Amino acid sequence: MILKVLTFPLTILTLGLFWFVINALMLELASAFVHGFEVRGFVAAFIGAIALSIVSSLLHWLVMPSRKEP
């Protein structure tokens, strides 16, 4: 939540593309703390962040029912 507030102006300027950078940094941070989880550089983390965003969007689309207006 704090990261969202601090990076909000930069996210607005980049039209949301800065979120991929934030997610990549979070993946690298997670790899520092989780044993057996390794990210080999920022480019790999950035590609992983894009992949996670795509998978998350697809799962959200599949799992959440669409609202039908009466």
LOZANU-905346 format. One record per atom (N, C-alpha, C, CB): residue number from 1; residue in three letters; atom name; x, y, z. Coordinates in Angstrom, 1 decimal, padded with zeros to 4 digits. Each point is the difference from the previous one (the first is absolute). Glycine has a CB too. Layout:
NUM,ala,CA,X,Y,Z
...
REM end
This chain:
1,met,N,000.8,-001.2,000.0
1,met,CA,-000.8,001.2,000.0
1,met,C,000.9,001.3,000.0
1,met,CB,-001.8,-001.3,001.2
2,ile,N,002.8,001.2,-000.4
2,ile,CA,000.9,001.2,000.0
2,ile,C,000.7,000.2,-001.3
2,ile,CB,000.4,-000.4,002.4
3,leu,N,000.0,-000.7,-003.1
3,leu,CA,000.6,000.1,-001.3
3,leu,C,-000.9,000.6,-001.0
3,leu,CB,001.4,-002.0,000.6
4,lys,N,-002.7,001.7,-000.5
4,lys,CA,-001.0,000.5,-001.0
4,lys,C,-000.1,001.6,000.2
4,lys,CB,-001.3,-002.2,000.1
5,val,N,001.3,002.6,001.1
5,val,CA,-000.1,001.4,000.3
5,val,C,001.2,000.8,-000.4
5,val,CB,-001.5,-000.5,001.9
6,leu,N,002.7,-000.1,-001.6
6,leu,CA,001.2,000.7,-000.4
6,leu,C,000.3,000.1,-001.5
6,leu,CB,000.9,-000.8,002.2
7,thr,N,-001.3,-000.2,-002.9
7,thr,CA,000.3,-000.1,-001.4
7,thr,C,-001.2,000.5,-000.9
7,thr,CB,001.6,-001.9,000.5
8,phe,N,-002.7,002.4,000.1
8,phe,CA,-001.1,000.4,-000.7
8,phe,C,000.3,001.0,-001.1
8,phe,CB,-001.4,-000.5,002.0
9,pro,N,002.1,001.6,-001.7
9,pro,CA,000.3,001.0,-001.1
9,pro,C,000.7,-000.6,-001.2
9,pro,CB,000.1,001.7,001.8
10,leu,N,000.9,-002.6,-001.5
10,leu,CA,000.8,-000.6,-001.1
10,leu,C,-000.9,-001.0,-000.8
10,leu,CB,002.1,000.3,001.4
11,thr,N,-003.0,-000.9,-000.7
11,thr,CA,-000.9,-001.0,-000.6
11,thr,C,-000.9,000.8,-001.0
11,thr,CB,000.1,-001.6,002.0
12,ile,N,-000.6,002.8,-001.5
12,ile,CA,-000.9,000.8,-000.9
12,ile,C,000.8,000.5,-001.2
12,ile,CB,-001.3,000.7,002.0
13,leu,N,002.5,-000.3,-001.8
13,leu,CA,000.8,000.5,-001.1
13,leu,C,000.4,-001.0,-001.1
13,leu,CB,000.9,001.6,001.6
14,thr,N,-000.8,-002.9,-001.1
14,thr,CA,000.4,-001.1,-001.0
14,thr,C,-001.3,-000.8,-000.4
14,thr,CB,002.3,-000.1,001.1
15,leu,N,-003.4,000.6,-000.8
15,leu,CA,-001.3,-000.6,-000.3
15,leu,C,-000.1,-001.4,000.5
15,leu,CB,-000.1,001.4,-002.0
16,gly,N,000.6,-001.7,003.2
16,gly,CA,-000.1,-001.3,000.7
16,gly,C,001.2,-000.9,-000.3
16,gly,CB,-002.4,000.3,-000.1
17,leu,N,003.2,000.0,-000.9
17,leu,CA,001.1,-000.9,-000.3
17,leu,C,001.1,-000.1,001.1
17,leu,CB,-000.4,000.6,-002.4
18,phe,N,000.4,000.3,003.3
18,phe,CA,001.0,000.0,001.1
18,phe,C,-000.3,-001.2,000.9
18,phe,CB,000.3,002.5,-000.2
19,trp,N,-001.6,-002.9,000.2
19,trp,CA,-000.4,-001.2,000.9
19,trp,C,000.8,-001.2,-000.4
19,trp,CB,-002.3,001.0,000.3
20,phe,N,002.7,-001.2,-001.5
20,phe,CA,000.8,-001.1,-000.4
20,phe,C,001.4,000.0,000.7
20,phe,CB,-001.2,-000.1,-002.2
21,val,N,001.7,001.3,002.3
21,val,CA,001.3,000.2,000.7
21,val,C,-000.2,-000.3,001.5
21,val,CB,000.7,001.8,-001.7
22,ile,N,-001.7,-001.3,002.3
22,ile,CA,-000.3,-000.2,001.4
22,ile,C,-000.2,-001.5,000.3
22,ile,CB,-001.1,002.2,000.2
23,asn,N,000.4,-002.9,-001.1
23,asn,CA,-000.2,-001.5,000.1
23,asn,C,001.3,-000.7,-000.1
23,asn,CB,-002.4,000.2,-000.9
24,ala,N,003.2,000.2,000.0
24,ala,CA,001.3,-000.6,-000.2
24,ala,C,000.9,000.2,001.2
24,ala,CB,-000.1,000.4,-002.5
25,leu,N,000.1,000.7,003.1
25,leu,CA,000.7,000.3,001.2
25,leu,C,-000.5,-000.9,001.2
25,leu,CB,000.5,002.3,-000.8
26,met,N,-001.8,-002.5,000.8
26,met,CA,-000.6,-000.8,001.1
26,met,C,000.4,-001.5,-000.2
26,met,CB,-001.9,001.6,000.2
27,leu,N,002.0,-002.0,-001.5
27,leu,CA,000.4,-001.4,-000.3
27,leu,C,001.5,-000.2,000.5
27,leu,CB,-001.6,-000.1,-002.0
28,glu,N,002.4,001.1,001.7
28,glu,CA,001.4,-000.1,000.4
28,glu,C,000.1,000.0,001.6
28,glu,CB,000.7,001.1,-002.1
29,leu,N,-001.5,-000.3,002.7
29,leu,CA,-000.1,000.0,001.5
29,leu,C,-000.4,-001.3,000.5
29,leu,CB,-000.5,002.4,000.0
30,ala,N,-000.5,-003.0,-000.6
30,ala,CA,-000.5,-001.3,000.4
30,ala,C,001.1,-001.1,-000.1
30,ala,CB,-002.4,000.7,-000.6
31,ser,N,003.1,-000.6,-000.5
31,ser,CA,001.1,-001.0,-000.2
31,ser,C,001.1,000.1,001.0
31,ser,CB,-000.5,000.0,-002.4
32,ala,N,000.6,001.2,003.0
32,ala,CA,001.1,000.2,001.0
32,ala,C,-000.5,-000.7,001.3
32,ala,CB,000.7,002.1,-001.1
33,phe,N,-002.0,-002.2,001.4
33,phe,CA,-000.5,-000.6,001.2
33,phe,C,-000.4,-001.4,000.0
33,phe,CB,-000.7,002.3,000.5
34,val,N,000.3,-002.8,-001.7
34,val,CA,-000.6,-001.3,-000.1
34,val,C,001.1,-001.0,-000.5
34,val,CB,-002.3,001.0,-000.5
35,his,N,002.6,-002.0,001.3
35,his,CA,001.0,-001.0,-000.4
35,his,C,-000.6,-000.8,-001.1
35,his,CB,000.9,000.0,002.4
36,gly,N,-000.1,-000.2,-003.4
36,gly,CA,-000.3,-000.8,-001.2
36,gly,C,-000.7,000.8,-001.1
36,gly,CB,-000.3,-001.9,001.6
37,phe,N,000.0,003.1,-001.4
37,phe,CA,-000.5,000.9,-001.0
37,phe,C,001.1,000.9,-000.5
37,phe,CB,-002.4,-000.1,001.0
38,glu,N,002.7,000.1,-002.2
38,glu,CA,001.1,000.8,-000.5
38,glu,C,-000.4,000.8,-001.3
38,glu,CB,001.7,-001.7,001.0
39,val,N,-001.3,002.9,-001.0
39,val,CA,-000.2,000.9,-001.2
39,val,C,001.4,000.5,-000.4
39,val,CB,-002.4,000.7,000.8
40,arg,N,002.8,-001.0,-002.0
40,arg,CA,001.3,000.3,-000.5
40,arg,C,000.1,001.4,-000.7
40,arg,CB,000.4,-002.5,-000.2
41,gly,N,-000.6,003.5,000.9
41,gly,CA,000.1,001.3,-000.6
41,gly,C,-001.3,000.8,-000.2
41,gly,CB,002.0,-000.9,-001.1
42,phe,N,-001.9,002.2,000.8
42,phe,CA,-001.1,000.8,-000.1
42,phe,C,-000.9,-000.3,-001.3
42,phe,CB,001.3,001.8,001.3
43,val,N,-000.6,-002.2,-002.3
43,val,CA,-000.7,-000.3,-001.3
43,val,C,-000.9,-001.2,000.2
43,val,CB,001.8,001.0,-001.4
44,ala,N,-001.3,-002.0,002.1
44,ala,CA,-000.8,-001.2,000.3
44,ala,C,-001.1,000.3,000.9
44,ala,CB,002.0,-001.4,-000.3
45,ala,N,-001.8,002.3,001.3
45,ala,CA,-001.1,000.4,000.9
45,ala,C,-001.0,000.8,-000.8
45,ala,CB,001.6,000.0,001.9
46,phe,N,-001.2,000.8,-002.8
46,phe,CA,-000.9,000.9,-000.8
46,phe,C,-000.9,-000.9,-000.9
46,phe,CB,001.6,001.9,000.0
47,ile,N,-001.0,-002.9,-000.6
47,ile,CA,-000.8,-001.0,-000.9
47,ile,C,-000.9,-000.8,000.9
47,ile,CB,001.9,-000.1,-001.6
48,gly,N,-001.5,-000.3,002.8
48,gly,CA,-000.8,-000.7,001.0
48,gly,C,-001.2,000.9,000.4
48,gly,CB,002.0,-001.3,000.7
49,ala,N,-001.8,002.6,-000.5
49,ala,CA,-001.0,000.9,000.4
49,ala,C,-001.1,000.1,-001.1
49,ala,CB,001.6,001.3,001.5
50,ile,N,-001.1,-001.3,-002.7
50,ile,CA,-001.0,000.1,-001.1
50,ile,C,-000.8,-001.3,-000.1
50,ile,CB,001.5,001.6,-001.3
51,ala,N,-000.8,-002.7,001.5
51,ala,CA,-000.7,-001.3,-000.1
51,ala,C,-001.0,-000.2,001.2
51,ala,CB,002.1,-001.0,-001.1
52,leu,N,-001.7,001.5,002.3
52,leu,CA,-000.9,-000.1,001.1
52,leu,C,-001.2,000.9,-000.2
52,leu,CB,001.9,-000.4,001.5
53,ser,N,-001.7,001.6,-002.2
53,ser,CA,-001.2,000.8,-000.2
53,ser,C,-000.9,-000.6,-001.0
53,ser,CB,001.4,002.0,000.4
54,ile,N,-000.9,-002.6,-001.5
54,ile,CA,-000.8,-000.7,-000.9
54,ile,C,-000.8,-001.2,000.6
54,ile,CB,001.6,000.7,-001.8
55,val,N,-000.9,-001.5,002.5
55,val,CA,-000.7,-001.1,000.7
55,val,C,-001.0,000.4,001.0
55,val,CB,002.1,-001.3,-000.3
56,ser,N,-001.8,002.4,001.0
56,ser,CA,-001.0,000.5,001.0
56,ser,C,-001.2,000.5,-000.7
56,ser,CB,001.9,000.6,001.5
57,ser,N,-001.7,000.1,-002.6
57,ser,CA,-001.2,000.5,-000.8
57,ser,C,-000.8,-001.1,-000.6
57,ser,CB,001.3,002.1,-000.5
58,leu,N,-000.7,-003.1,000.0
58,leu,CA,-000.7,-001.1,-000.5
58,leu,C,-000.8,-000.8,001.0
58,leu,CB,001.7,-000.2,-001.7
59,leu,N,-001.1,000.0,002.9
59,leu,CA,-000.7,-000.7,001.1
59,leu,C,-001.1,000.8,000.5
59,leu,CB,002.1,-001.1,000.6
60,his,N,-001.9,002.4,-000.5
60,his,CA,-001.1,000.9,000.4
60,his,C,-001.2,000.0,-001.0
60,his,CB,001.7,001.5,001.2
61,trp,N,-001.4,-001.6,-002.4
61,trp,CA,-001.0,000.0,-001.1
61,trp,C,-000.7,-001.4,000.1
61,trp,CB,001.3,001.6,-001.4
62,leu,N,-000.6,-002.7,001.7
62,leu,CA,-000.6,-001.3,000.0
62,leu,C,-000.9,-000.2,001.3
62,leu,CB,001.9,-000.8,-001.4
63,val,N,-001.4,001.3,002.5
63,val,CA,-000.6,-000.4,001.3
63,val,C,-001.1,001.0,000.3
63,val,CB,002.2,-000.9,000.8
64,met,N,-002.1,002.1,-001.0
64,met,CA,-001.0,001.0,000.4
64,met,C,-001.1,000.0,-001.1
64,met,CB,001.7,001.4,001.2
65,pro,N,-002.9,-001.6,-000.7
65,pro,CA,-001.1,000.0,-001.0
65,pro,C,-000.3,001.5,-000.4
65,pro,CB,-001.0,-002.0,001.1
66,ser,N,000.6,002.1,-002.4
66,ser,CA,-000.3,001.3,-000.5
66,ser,C,-001.3,000.5,000.5
66,ser,CB,001.3,-000.5,-002.1
67,arg,N,-001.4,001.7,002.4
67,arg,CA,-001.3,000.6,000.4
67,arg,C,-000.9,000.3,-001.2
67,arg,CB,001.1,001.0,002.1
68,lys,N,-002.2,-001.5,-002.0
68,lys,CA,-001.0,000.2,-001.1
68,lys,C,-001.0,001.0,000.5
68,lys,CB,000.4,-002.3,-001.0
69,glu,N,-000.5,003.4,000.3
69,glu,CA,-001.0,001.0,000.4
69,glu,C,-001.4,-000.5,-000.4
69,glu,CB,001.7,001.8,-000.3
70,pro,N,-002.7,-001.6,001.2
70,pro,CA,-001.4,-000.5,-000.4
70,pro,C,-000.6,001.0,-001.0
70,pro,CB,-000.3,-001.0,002.2
REM end
